[in-house]
Amino acid sequence: MTEAQKPMLRTRRVALLGAIIAGTLAIGAGGYWLGASRSPAGAESQAGREIAYWYDPMLPNERYPGPGRSSMGMELIPRYADEISSDASVRIEPGVVQNLGVRLASVESAPLTRSVRAAGVLAFNERNLAVVQARAGGFVERGYGRVVGDVVSAGSPIVDVRMPEWTAAQAEYLALRQAGGDLALAARQRLAMLGMPASLIERIEREGRPRPVTTITAPVAGAITALDIRPGMTIMQGAPLATINAMSPVWLIASLPQADAGVAERGGRVVARVPAYPGESFAGRIETVLPSADAATRTIEVRVALSNSDMRLRPGMTAEVELAAARAETALVVPAEAVIQTGRRTVVIVALEDNRFAPTEVELGRRADDRIEIRSGLVEGQRVVASGQFLIDSEASLSGALQRLETSAQGQPGQVGATHEAQGRIAALDGANISIAHGAVTSLNWPAMTMQFRLRDEALARGLRTGDAVSFRFRQDGQTYIVTEIEKTGARP
């Protein structure tokens, strides 16, 4: 390359670089105008719909006068004025309802039997308990090998006891019996008063000789739970010899939380399931509801009698108990999943005409399985949202339906137009529109949030800047909140 050609090459390189830079700037400008044409403001002008405010779906309580980013850095989207209803309801397009998976259920009148589940333990039925005592002093001659835990039938021998007092009385009766008369009758009555069973007296009369050794038998069938005798022991009159508990029926003792005590009524149906017999259930009725609650656990004990003729149910076993009230009452019911409990009140989402949904406060009653009683707030035939209601609840919060429900629930019509005070920090300022991140407003029962207000006079904004801490007064005018006084209390940090 000659020296004359080098300056020409440098000139061409500079021209090419300038063309590239100009093209880049043109592309950037075109992209900017293309993005501007696709911005929400452009969409507003094409649709011809008025934008009421801008919001972040993740922070529905924050409202802004124009597009931008929220406090979380999310892109704001518009809320159109025709989407805001004056009543406590929200309109959702049918396609959106279908995408949300909304399922409706009817408010119906139906018999409602409340039932609860609890844990229980099997125990001996103390109504069928027998205590065997010595009716006279004596000596144990035979014990029949009985031990605690043996199951015996009625009339089974437990112990043989030699009773000298009984033997003397028997001999005296047999001697007087030969003479007959009142003395013989008195002697026989004395045997009964000493505690001899009628079967023993008849045997003495039949055999004609005393029985120095008496066999004490089990008065009932059941399990021996206590045995205090051994062969060779000396026993005193009235000493307990054995305790026998009947095995059928057995008690099922269930402990219920005090909140479920209303279900426990005598005669109520009970179904018990024992882990030892999977797949089987045992039915019974509530026999007794104890009159006092356990002071430590605050539970109510319920005794249920269960038939145990085959003696498969053994005291000490655990069971899962399902108790139902003794009688069913007709009530308005909805699916339990349709109820939203906010902590301060209970709400359901009612489906109205024209694809509108309204949050409605209700008062709950009894619950049975997956249904719950509605005492007030709904009427039979209405439809409520059974699934997807939390998404509709979120949409209702965006449109202010729940806030209007709060206001109507307070029953204070004079609140509209009243003046309220608050403190906060300016989030955005655009002419007469001002967004303030304010603290809780006790007079309106509002939590802390960021929302849009309108200045009564644009002159009130003189000297104010975004980020300033302010104290202000405002009043409600329809769906708009008007700032009547505002004062800067601190500059932005």
C-alpha positions in Angstrom: 0.0 0.0 0.0 1.4 3.4 -1.0 1.7 6.4 1.3 -1.0 8.2 -0.8 -3.6 5.4 -0.2 -3.3 5.3 3.6 -5.2 8.6 4.3 -8.0 7.4 2.0 -8.3 4.1 4.0 -8.5 6.0 7.3 -11.3 8.2 5.9 -13.3 5.2 4.8 -13.0 3.5 8.3 -14.3 6.6 10.0 -17.3 6.9 7.7 -18.1 3.2 8.2 -18.0 3.5 12.0 -20.2 6.6 11.9 -22.8 4.7 9.8 -22.8 1.8 12.4 -23.4 4.2 15.3 -26.2 6.0 13.4 -27.9 2.7 12.6 -27.7 1.6 16.3 -29.3 4.9 17.5 -32.0 4.5 14.9 -32.8 1.0 16.0 -32.8 2.1 19.7 -35.2 4.9 18.9 -37.5 2.6 17.0 -37.5 0.1 19.8 -38.3 2.8 22.3 -41.3 4.0 20.3 -42.4 0.4 19.7 -42.2 -0.2 23.5 -44.1 3.0 24.1 -46.9 1.9 21.7 -47.2 -1.3 23.7 -47.2 0.3 27.1 -50.2 0.2 29.4 -51.0 3.9 28.7 -51.1 3.0 25.0 -53.5 0.1 25.8 -55.6 2.5 27.7 -55.9 4.9 24.7 -56.8 2.0 22.4 -59.4 0.6 24.7 -60.8 4.0 25.7 -61.2 2.8 29.3 -60.5 5.1 32.2 -57.8 3.9 34.6 -58.7 4.3 38.3 -55.3 3.5 39.7 -52.3 1.2 39.2 -51.4 -1.6 41.5 -49.1 -4.6 42.1 -51.0 -7.9 42.2 -48.6 -9.1 44.9 -49.4 -6.0 47.1 -53.1 -5.3 46.5 -53.3 -2.6 49.2 -50.7 -0.4 47.4 -52.2 1.9 44.9 -50.4 4.3 42.6 -51.5 7.2 40.4 -49.5 6.1 37.3 -47.4 3.3 35.8 -44.1 2.3 37.3 -42.8 -0.2 39.8 -44.1 -1.0 43.3 -42.2 -1.1 46.6 -41.3 -4.7 45.7 -39.9 -3.7 42.3 -42.8 -5.3 40.4 -44.3 -3.8 37.3 -47.6 -2.1 38.0 -50.7 -2.9 36.1 -53.9 -0.8 35.7 -57.2 -1.2 37.5 -59.9 0.2 35.2 -62.8 2.3 36.6 -65.4 0.1 35.1 -64.1 -2.9 37.0 -64.8 -1.2 40.4 -68.2 -1.8 41.7 -70.1 0.5 44.1 -71.4 -2.5 46.1 -69.5 -5.1 48.0 -69.0 -7.4 45.0 -66.5 -8.1 42.2 -67.1 -9.1 38.6 -65.0 -11.8 37.1 -65.2 -12.9 33.5 -66.5 -16.5 32.9 -63.2 -17.5 31.3 -61.2 -16.4 34.3 -63.6 -18.2 36.6 -63.1 -21.4 34.7 -59.3 -20.9 34.8 -59.4 -20.4 38.5 -61.1 -23.7 39.0 -64.1 -22.2 40.8 -66.6 -24.7 42.0 -70.0 -23.6 43.4 -72.2 -25.3 46.0 -75.8 -24.6 47.0 -76.9 -23.5 50.5 -79.4 -26.2 51.5 -81.5 -27.2 54.4 -80.6 -30.7 55.6 -80.5 -32.8 58.7 -77.3 -32.2 60.6 -75.9 -34.7 63.0 -72.7 -33.4 64.6 -70.0 -36.0 65.1 -66.5 -35.8 66.6 -63.6 -38.2 66.8 -61.7 -38.9 70.0 -59.4 -41.4 71.6 -60.7 -44.0 74.0 -59.5 -46.7 76.4 -61.4 -50.0 77.2 -62.0 -50.6 80.9 -63.9 -53.0 83.1 -67.5 -52.1 83.7 -67.7 -51.2 87.3 -71.5 -51.7 87.4 -70.9 -55.4 87.1 -68.3 -55.8 89.8 -68.6 -58.3 92.7 -66.5 -58.3 95.9 -66.3 -61.6 97.8 -66.0 -61.2 101.6 -65.7 -63.6 104.5 -69.0 -63.6 106.4 -67.4 -65.3 109.4 -63.9 -65.8 110.8 -62.1 -69.0 109.9 -59.2 -70.8 108.2 -58.4 -71.2 104.5 -58.1 -74.9 103.8 -58.0 -74.9 99.9 -57.4 -72.2 97.3 -58.2 -74.1 94.0 -55.1 -72.5 92.4 -56.9 -69.3 91.5 -54.7 -66.2 90.6 -55.4 -62.7 89.4 -56.4 -62.6 85.8 -58.3 -65.9 85.8 -61.7 -65.8 84.1 -64.3 -67.8 86.0 -67.9 -68.6 85.5 -70.7 -67.9 88.0 -70.7 -70.6 90.8 -67.0 -71.6 90.2 -65.2 -72.4 93.5 -62.7 -69.9 94.7 -61.7 -71.1 98.2 -62.6 -73.6 101.0 -62.9 -72.1 104.4 -63.4 -73.8 107.8 -65.7 -71.6 109.9 -66.1 -72.8 113.6 -68.9 -70.3 114.3 -71.0 -71.6 111.3 -70.3 -75.2 112.4 -71.7 -74.7 115.9 -74.8 -72.9 114.6 -75.5 -75.7 112.2 -75.2 -78.4 114.9 -77.6 -76.4 117.2 -80.1 -76.1 114.4 -80.0 -79.8 113.7 -80.6 -80.6 117.4 -83.6 -78.3 117.7 -85.0 -79.4 114.4 -85.9 -82.8 115.9 -88.1 -81.1 118.5 -89.6 -78.7 116.0 -91.7 -75.7 116.9 -90.6 -72.1 117.3 -87.1 -72.9 118.6 -86.3 -74.9 115.4 -87.6 -72.0 113.3 -85.6 -69.5 115.2 -82.4 -71.6 114.9 -82.9 -71.8 111.1 -83.3 -68.0 110.8 -80.1 -67.6 112.8 -78.2 -69.5 110.1 -79.5 -67.1 107.4 -78.6 -64.1 109.6 -75.0 -65.4 110.0 -74.7 -65.2 106.2 -75.1 -68.8 105.1 -76.5 -69.0 101.6 -79.8 -70.8 101.2 -78.2 -73.6 99.2 -76.0 -74.5 102.1 -78.9 -74.5 104.6 -80.9 -76.8 102.3 -77.9 -79.1 102.0 -77.6 -79.3 105.8 -81.3 -80.2 106.1 -81.0 -82.7 103.4 -77.9 -84.5 104.7 -78.7 -84.0 108.4 -75.2 -83.2 109.5 -73.1 -80.0 109.9 -70.7 -78.8 107.1 -67.6 -77.6 108.9 -65.9 -76.6 105.6 -67.7 -74.1 103.3 -66.8 -73.5 99.7 -67.0 -69.9 98.6 -68.0 -69.5 95.0 -67.9 -66.7 92.4 -71.2 -64.8 92.4 -70.8 -63.6 88.8 -68.9 -64.6 85.7 -65.8 -62.5 84.9 -62.1 -62.0 85.6 -60.5 -62.1 89.0 -58.9 -58.6 89.5 -58.0 -59.0 93.1 -57.3 -62.1 95.3 -56.1 -61.7 98.9 -56.3 -65.3 100.2 -53.8 -68.2 100.3 -54.2 -71.7 101.8 -53.5 -71.7 105.5 -54.4 -68.1 106.1 -56.6 -67.0 109.0 -59.4 -64.7 107.9 -61.6 -62.3 109.9 -65.2 -61.6 109.4 -65.7 -59.0 106.7 -62.2 -59.5 105.2 -62.2 -59.1 101.3 -61.2 -62.4 99.6 -61.5 -61.6 95.9 -62.8 -59.1 93.4 -64.5 -60.2 90.2 -65.2 -58.0 87.2 -67.7 -59.0 84.5 -66.4 -59.1 81.0 -69.6 -58.1 79.1 -70.4 -55.4 78.6 -67.2 -53.4 78.9 -66.7 -49.7 79.2 -65.2 -47.6 76.5 -64.0 -44.3 78.2 -63.5 -41.5 75.6 -62.0 -38.1 76.5 -63.5 -35.2 74.5 -62.2 -31.6 74.4 -64.6 -29.2 76.1 -65.4 -27.6 72.8 -67.0 -30.9 71.7 -68.9 -31.5 74.9 -72.2 -30.6 73.2 -72.1 -33.8 71.2 -71.9 -36.0 74.4 -75.5 -36.8 75.2 -76.8 -39.9 76.9 -78.0 -42.3 74.2 -75.8 -40.9 71.5 -74.5 -43.3 68.9 -70.8 -44.4 69.1 -68.7 -46.4 66.7 -65.4 -47.7 68.0 -62.5 -49.2 66.0 -59.8 -51.2 67.8 -56.3 -51.6 66.2 -56.3 -55.3 67.2 -59.1 -55.9 64.8 -58.6 -53.8 61.6 -61.6 -53.4 59.4 -64.1 -54.1 62.2 -66.2 -51.7 64.1 -68.1 -52.0 67.4 -71.3 -50.1 67.9 -72.6 -48.8 71.2 -74.5 -46.0 73.0 -73.3 -43.3 75.4 -74.2 -44.6 78.9 -72.9 -41.8 81.1 -71.4 -38.4 80.6 -69.3 -37.4 83.7 -70.6 -34.2 85.3 -67.2 -32.5 85.7 -64.2 -31.8 83.4 -60.7 -32.9 84.1 -58.9 -29.9 85.7 -55.6 -30.8 84.1 -56.6 -31.5 80.5 -60.0 -29.7 80.3 -61.6 -32.8 78.8 -64.9 -34.4 79.3 -65.1 -38.2 79.9 -67.8 -40.3 78.3 -68.6 -43.9 79.2 -69.9 -46.1 76.4 -71.1 -49.7 77.0 -69.9 -52.2 74.4 -71.1 -55.8 74.2 -68.3 -58.3 74.7 -69.9 -61.7 74.7 -67.0 -63.3 72.9 -64.5 -61.5 75.2 -62.4 -60.2 72.3 -62.4 -56.7 73.8 -59.9 -56.6 76.6 -59.7 -53.7 79.2 -56.6 -51.6 78.6 -56.9 -51.7 74.8 -57.1 -48.3 73.0 -59.7 -47.4 70.4 -60.6 -44.7 67.9 -64.0 -43.4 68.8 -66.6 -41.6 66.6 -69.4 -40.0 68.5 -72.6 -38.6 67.0 -75.3 -36.5 68.7 -78.4 -38.4 69.8 -80.7 -36.5 67.5 -80.4 -34.8 64.2 -81.7 -31.2 63.6 -82.5 -29.6 60.3 -80.2 -26.6 59.5 -78.8 -24.5 56.6 -75.5 -26.1 55.6 -72.7 -25.4 53.2 -69.4 -27.2 52.5 -66.9 -26.5 55.2 -64.3 -25.6 52.6 -66.4 -22.7 51.5 -65.8 -20.8 54.7 -63.0 -18.2 55.0 -62.1 -17.3 58.6 -60.1 -14.1 58.7 -59.7 -14.1 62.5 -62.1 -11.2 63.2 -65.0 -12.5 61.1 -66.1 -15.4 59.0 -66.9 -14.9 55.3 -68.2 -16.9 52.4 -68.1 -15.8 48.7 -71.6 -15.7 47.3 -72.1 -16.1 43.6 -74.5 -13.4 42.2 -75.9 -12.8 38.7 -73.9 -11.3 35.9 -70.7 -13.2 36.9 -70.5 -11.2 40.1 -69.2 -12.5 43.5 -69.7 -10.9 46.9 -68.0 -11.6 50.2 -70.7 -12.2 52.8 -70.2 -12.3 56.6 -71.9 -15.4 58.2 -72.3 -16.8 61.7 -71.3 -20.5 62.0 -72.9 -23.2 64.0 -72.3 -26.9 64.3 -70.0 -28.9 62.1 -70.6 -32.5 60.8 -67.9 -34.1 58.7 -67.4 -31.8 55.7 -70.5 -29.7 56.2 -71.1 -26.8 58.5 -74.2 -25.0 59.8 -74.9 -21.4 58.8 -76.9 -19.6 61.5 -77.2 -16.2 59.8 -76.0 -14.4 56.7 -77.3 -16.8 54.0 -80.7 -18.1 52.8 -81.6 -21.5 51.2 -80.9 -21.7 47.5 -78.0 -19.3 47.3 -74.8 -20.5 45.7 -71.4 -20.1 47.4 -67.9 -20.7 46.1 -66.6 -24.0 47.4 -63.2 -23.9 45.7 -61.0 -21.1 44.3 -62.6 -18.7 46.8 -59.2 -17.5 48.1 -58.4 -16.3 44.6 -61.7 -14.5 44.3 -61.1 -13.1 47.8 -57.9 -11.7 46.6 -59.6 -10.1 43.6 -62.3 -8.7 45.9 -59.6 -7.2 48.1 -58.2 -5.4 45.0 -61.5 -3.9 44.1 -62.2 -2.8 47.6 -65.2 -5.1 48.1 -63.9 -6.4 51.4 -63.2 -2.9 52.7 -66.8 -2.0 51.9 -67.9 -5.1 53.7 -65.9 -4.0 56.7 -67.6 -0.6 56.6 -71.1 -2.0 56.2 -70.5 -4.5 59.0 -69.7 -1.6 61.4 -73.2 -0.2 60.8 -72.0 3.4 60.9 -73.5 5.3 58.0 -72.2 8.6 59.3 -68.6 7.4 58.7 -68.8 8.5 55.0 -67.8 12.2 55.0 -66.3 12.0 58.4 -62.7 13.3 58.8 -59.9 10.9 59.7 -56.3 11.5 60.7 -53.2 9.5 59.7 -49.4 9.8 59.4 -47.3 8.4 56.6 -44.8 9.0 53.8 -45.5 10.3 50.3 -44.9 7.4 47.8 -46.0 9.3 44.7 -47.2 12.8 43.8 -48.9 13.8 40.5 -50.9 17.0 40.5 -54.0 16.4 42.6 -53.3 12.7 43.0 -51.1 11.6 45.9 -50.1 8.1 47.1 -49.2 7.9 50.8 -47.8 4.9 52.6 -49.7 5.5 55.8 -49.9 3.8 59.2 -53.0 2.2 60.7 -56.2 4.3 60.7 -58.0 3.3 63.9 -61.2 5.3 63.0 -61.7 3.2 59.9 -60.2 0.0 61.3 -57.6 0.1 58.5 -54.2 -1.6 58.7 -51.0 0.2 57.5 -50.9 0.3 53.7 -50.1 2.4 50.6 -53.1 3.9 48.8 -54.0 6.8 46.5 -55.7 9.9 47.7 -56.9 13.1 45.9 -55.9 16.5 47.2 -58.8 18.9 47.9 -56.7 21.6 46.3 -53.5 21.2 44.3 -52.1 24.1 46.3 -51.8 21.7 49.3 -49.0 19.9 47.5 -46.8 23.0 47.4 -43.5 22.3 49.0 -44.1 18.5 49.2 -41.8 16.0 47.6 -41.8 12.2 47.2 -40.4 10.6 50.4 -41.5 13.4 52.8 -43.1 12.3 56.0 -46.5 13.9 56.5 -49.4 14.2 58.8 -52.8 14.6 57.1 -56.6 14.6 57.4 -58.9 13.1 54.8 -62.5 12.3 54.3 -64.4 9.8 52.1 -66.4 11.0 49.1 -68.0 7.9 47.4 -65.1 5.7 46.4 -62.6 8.6 46.6 -60.6 9.7 49.6 -60.0 13.4 49.7 -57.1 15.0 51.6 -58.3 18.1 53.3 -55.2 19.0 55.2 -51.6 17.9 54.9 -48.5 19.0 56.7 -44.9 17.9 56.3 -43.4 16.5 59.4 -40.0 15.4 58.1 -38.0 15.4 54.8 -37.2 12.3 52.9 -34.1 10.4 54.2 
